[in-house]
Amino acid sequence: MENVLEKADAQVAESIRRLSRATSAMAESINEGVGVIQRAIKRSGDVAEELMDDTSQRVKRHPAETIAATLAVGLVAGVFIGWMLNRR
């Protein structure tokens, strides 16, 4: 009877050690994932800021082209929306 209890205790102890290792590995993976996401968010924010700065500089250097391009995009969008509404 004692032999069976000793084996059961050993199995429980081993299971607890394995569970502890698995929990630690999972926590480490989650922390690494959070770090990756934080770096990606920072990079995308930096890229967006750089894009805004470049756009501002381009508008300042070429205001007439900017107005013409905006007008063209607006007209194309308006024609497309009108076309879509008429198809119904």
Beta strands, then each sheet from edge to edge (+ up, - down):
end
